[in-house]
Amino acid sequence: MTDEEATEFSGRIREALRMVIDPELGYNIVDLGLVYDVAVEDGGVVRIAMTTTTRGCPATDYLKSGSRDAAWSVPAVEFVDVALTYDPPWTPDMMTPDAKQHLGIG
């Protein structure tokens, strides 16, 4: 897979991840800044690094499984690994301007 193909594939996965809505904030996880990385490898392998707004978030399992399911919905995906990390810790500064406006922040 060329770098250009990987970038395009990763973009399609990120777009699919926008369908995952944080149940507490009511906005998609990509624009909330909860998705740190989407890496694609040969053979349709996708690795997603993500976080939650806080440790112990009650929606953690929901967000992880939603991310996995959303990535699986993209044609040519053969395997999905979703890893949760808190490094770096999430802050509202990671949100897109649209997400901030939706939530009435700054």
Backbone as CSV, one residue per row, in Angstrom:
resi,resn,N_x,N_y,N_z,CA_x,CA_y,CA_z,C_x,C_y,C_z
1,MET,0.852,-1.171,0.000,0.000,0.000,0.000,0.905,1.244,0.000
2,THR,0.642,2.146,-0.912,1.432,3.369,-0.963,1.021,4.300,0.176
3,ASP,1.844,5.295,0.448,1.502,6.275,1.490,0.199,6.990,1.142
4,GLU,0.023,7.298,-0.146,-1.203,7.976,-0.577,-2.432,7.092,-0.353
5,GLU,-2.320,5.812,-0.661,-3.425,4.884,-0.438,-3.720,4.736,1.055
6,ALA,-2.683,4.665,1.861,-2.864,4.551,3.314,-3.546,5.793,3.867
7,THR,-3.161,6.964,3.380,-3.781,8.210,3.846,-5.261,8.240,3.475
8,GLU,-5.576,7.833,2.252,-6.971,7.822,1.802,-7.790,6.812,2.591
9,PHE,-7.237,5.631,2.824,-7.905,4.583,3.590,-8.145,5.048,5.018
10,SER,-7.129,5.644,5.628,-7.249,6.168,6.987,-8.339,7.236,7.047
11,GLY,-8.418,8.077,6.027,-9.451,9.113,5.979,-10.847,8.524,5.923
12,ARG,-11.019,7.442,5.165,-12.338,6.786,5.106,-12.712,6.212,6.470
13,ILE,-11.731,5.688,7.177,-11.998,5.136,8.505,-12.352,6.256,9.476
14,ARG,-11.612,7.355,9.443,-11.937,8.504,10.303,-13.354,9.002,10.030
15,GLU,-13.732,9.036,8.767,-15.086,9.472,8.421,-16.113,8.518,9.025
16,ALA,-15.858,7.219,8.967,-16.762,6.237,9.577,-16.819,6.417,11.091
17,LEU,-15.688,6.757,11.700,-15.646,6.951,13.156,-16.485,8.152,13.588
18,ARG,-16.757,9.069,12.679,-17.623,10.213,13.005,-19.062,9.773,13.299
19,MET,-19.386,8.543,12.951,-20.722,8.015,13.245,-20.844,7.587,14.710
20,VAL,-19.712,7.500,15.400,-19.725,7.105,16.817,-19.910,8.371,17.643
21,ILE,-21.014,8.418,18.359,-21.371,9.596,19.148,-21.131,9.308,20.627
22,ASP,-20.378,10.191,21.274,-20.179,10.070,22.719,-21.544,10.286,23.379
23,PRO,-22.054,9.306,24.129,-23.402,9.428,24.689,-23.533,10.530,25.739
24,GLU,-22.449,10.912,26.361,-22.524,11.961,27.382,-22.450,13.358,26.777
25,LEU,-21.666,13.511,25.711,-21.475,14.825,25.101,-22.328,15.035,23.855
26,GLY,-22.836,13.954,23.286,-23.724,14.076,22.138,-23.048,14.553,20.870
27,TYR,-21.765,14.227,20.714,-21.036,14.647,19.523,-20.074,13.537,19.124
28,ASN,-19.615,13.556,17.873,-18.804,12.436,17.391,-17.403,12.439,18.000
29,ILE,-16.848,11.244,18.124,-15.576,11.061,18.823,-14.382,11.641,18.082
30,VAL,-14.479,11.762,16.769,-13.361,12.338,16.009,-13.250,13.824,16.303
31,ASP,-14.346,14.544,16.166,-14.313,15.990,16.394,-14.161,16.358,17.866
32,LEU,-14.506,15.435,18.744,-14.245,15.665,20.174,-12.766,15.503,20.507
33,GLY,-11.995,14.945,19.569,-10.563,14.751,19.799,-10.242,13.478,20.549
34,LEU,-11.171,12.538,20.571,-10.954,11.291,21.302,-10.175,10.261,20.484
35,VAL,-10.110,10.453,19.175,-9.353,9.543,18.311,-7.982,10.159,18.094
36,TYR,-6.958,9.508,18.629,-5.602,10.029,18.528,-4.912,9.598,17.243
37,ASP,-5.181,8.373,16.782,-4.478,7.895,15.593,-5.275,6.784,14.938
38,VAL,-5.243,6.784,13.616,-5.787,5.687,12.824,-4.655,5.237,11.908
39,ALA,-4.110,4.078,12.182,-3.014,3.537,11.383,-3.537,2.371,10.564
40,VAL,-3.153,2.345,9.301,-3.554,1.238,8.437,-2.300,0.508,7.970
41,GLU,-2.441,-0.791,7.882,-1.336,-1.638,7.454,-1.799,-2.493,6.283
42,ASP,-0.861,-3.073,5.587,-1.204,-3.967,4.485,-2.146,-5.060,4.973
43,GLY,-2.991,-5.504,4.081,-3.916,-6.581,4.418,-5.181,-6.099,5.098
44,GLY,-5.417,-4.798,5.110,-6.645,-4.277,5.720,-6.627,-4.231,7.231
45,VAL,-5.448,-4.200,7.816,-5.308,-4.129,9.276,-5.397,-2.657,9.705
46,VAL,-6.276,-2.390,10.672,-6.490,-1.035,11.164,-6.221,-1.003,12.661
47,ARG,-5.428,-0.046,13.072,-5.145,0.138,14.499,-5.583,1.551,14.888
48,ILE,-6.486,1.606,15.853,-7.042,2.876,16.312,-6.561,3.123,17.739
49,ALA,-5.951,4.276,17.960,-5.580,4.702,19.311,-6.564,5.791,19.697
50,MET,-7.213,5.603,20.827,-8.217,6.568,21.265,-8.204,6.709,22.781
51,THR,-8.970,7.662,23.242,-9.063,7.919,24.670,-10.515,8.193,25.032
52,THR,-10.750,8.469,26.282,-12.048,8.944,26.756,-11.805,10.268,27.474
53,THR,-12.866,10.976,27.750,-12.694,12.287,28.377,-12.120,12.169,29.785
54,THR,-12.405,11.057,30.458,-11.865,10.834,31.801,-11.574,9.347,31.985
55,ARG,-10.638,9.055,32.864,-10.408,7.654,33.236,-11.664,7.141,33.933
56,GLY,-11.985,5.904,33.678,-13.162,5.332,34.320,-14.468,5.794,33.703
57,CYS,-14.404,6.385,32.529,-15.599,6.847,31.844,-16.570,5.681,31.689
58,PRO,-17.831,5.852,32.086,-18.779,4.744,31.988,-19.089,4.331,30.544
59,ALA,-18.742,5.164,29.581,-19.015,4.853,28.174,-17.817,4.219,27.462
60,THR,-16.767,3.874,28.188,-15.550,3.360,27.564,-15.814,2.160,26.660
61,ASP,-16.481,1.141,27.159,-16.729,-0.052,26.353,-17.603,0.279,25.139
62,TYR,-18.591,1.124,25.331,-19.465,1.546,24.241,-18.658,2.243,23.147
63,LEU,-17.772,3.151,23.537,-16.975,3.902,22.568,-15.986,3.003,21.833
64,LYS,-15.356,2.092,22.561,-14.412,1.161,21.924,-15.128,0.239,20.941
65,SER,-16.228,-0.338,21.339,-16.934,-1.249,20.434,-17.557,-0.482,19.273
66,GLY,-18.042,0.718,19.513,-18.568,1.534,18.425,-17.486,1.880,17.418
67,SER,-16.294,2.171,17.903,-15.170,2.475,17.020,-14.786,1.262,16.195
68,ARG,-14.734,0.130,16.839,-14.400,-1.109,16.135,-15.445,-1.405,15.052
69,ASP,-16.719,-1.297,15.411,-17.792,-1.566,14.446,-17.777,-0.569,13.291
70,ALA,-17.534,0.692,13.594,-17.487,1.712,12.540,-16.347,1.438,11.573
71,ALA,-15.192,1.081,12.095,-14.052,0.775,11.226,-14.349,-0.452,10.368
72,TRP,-14.997,-1.461,10.957,-15.348,-2.670,10.209,-16.290,-2.358,9.059
73,SER,-17.040,-1.273,9.144,-18.005,-0.942,8.093,-17.335,-0.430,6.822
74,VAL,-16.051,-0.108,6.890,-15.325,0.414,5.738,-14.851,-0.759,4.877
75,PRO,-15.194,-0.744,3.577,-14.746,-1.829,2.701,-13.225,-1.997,2.738
76,ALA,-12.785,-3.233,2.688,-11.383,-3.649,2.665,-10.757,-3.750,4.051
77,VAL,-11.495,-3.438,5.115,-10.976,-3.634,6.466,-11.093,-5.113,6.807
78,GLU,-9.989,-5.703,7.242,-9.956,-7.128,7.566,-9.733,-7.402,9.054
79,PHE,-9.183,-6.437,9.759,-8.911,-6.604,11.196,-8.877,-5.222,11.825
80,VAL,-9.460,-5.096,13.015,-9.465,-3.815,13.729,-8.987,-4.039,15.157
81,ASP,-8.028,-3.227,15.567,-7.554,-3.224,16.950,-7.773,-1.821,17.499
82,VAL,-8.533,-1.722,18.581,-8.776,-0.434,19.224,-8.045,-0.433,20.560
83,ALA,-7.095,0.471,20.704,-6.323,0.579,21.942,-6.702,1.866,22.654
84,LEU,-6.943,1.752,23.932,-7.285,2.899,24.767,-6.019,3.424,25.431
85,THR,-5.840,4.732,25.400,-4.682,5.345,26.036,-5.102,6.628,26.750
86,TYR,-4.334,6.993,27.732,-4.555,8.277,28.410,-3.299,9.131,28.338
87,ASP,-2.467,8.830,27.355,-1.230,9.579,27.161,-1.194,10.079,25.732
88,PRO,-1.443,11.331,25.502,-1.649,12.384,26.492,-3.085,12.378,27.004
89,PRO,-3.285,12.950,28.175,-4.645,13.055,28.699,-5.483,13.966,27.800
90,TRP,-6.750,13.617,27.616,-7.648,14.422,26.804,-7.942,15.751,27.508
91,THR,-8.025,16.810,26.718,-8.473,18.116,27.208,-9.422,18.699,26.169
92,PRO,-10.281,19.627,26.562,-11.185,20.259,25.599,-10.457,20.967,24.450
93,ASP,-9.197,21.307,24.633,-8.427,21.939,23.561,-8.281,21.013,22.350
94,MET,-8.500,19.726,22.528,-8.353,18.758,21.443,-9.571,18.719,20.512
95,MET,-10.638,19.387,20.903,-11.853,19.395,20.099,-11.713,20.332,18.901
96,THR,-12.443,20.009,17.839,-12.500,20.906,16.686,-13.334,22.132,17.056
97,PRO,-13.192,23.217,16.325,-14.028,24.398,16.587,-15.524,24.078,16.517
98,ASP,-15.937,23.208,15.594,-17.359,22.849,15.498,-17.835,22.141,16.760
99,ALA,-17.022,21.237,17.287,-17.411,20.518,18.506,-17.501,21.487,19.678
100,LYS,-16.551,22.398,19.766,-16.579,23.406,20.844,-17.838,24.256,20.741
101,GLN,-18.171,24.666,19.524,-19.365,25.500,19.331,-20.619,24.712,19.716
102,HIS,-20.679,23.441,19.321,-21.820,22.592,19.653,-22.025,22.500,21.166
103,LEU,-20.912,22.441,21.881,-20.988,22.294,23.339,-20.975,23.640,24.065
104,GLY,-20.892,24.741,23.306,-20.920,26.071,23.930,-19.635,26.418,24.639
105,ILE,-18.513,25.901,24.121,-17.208,26.158,24.737,-16.435,27.132,23.852
106,GLY,-15.902,28.173,24.484,-15.015,29.141,23.878,-15.316,29.522,22.497
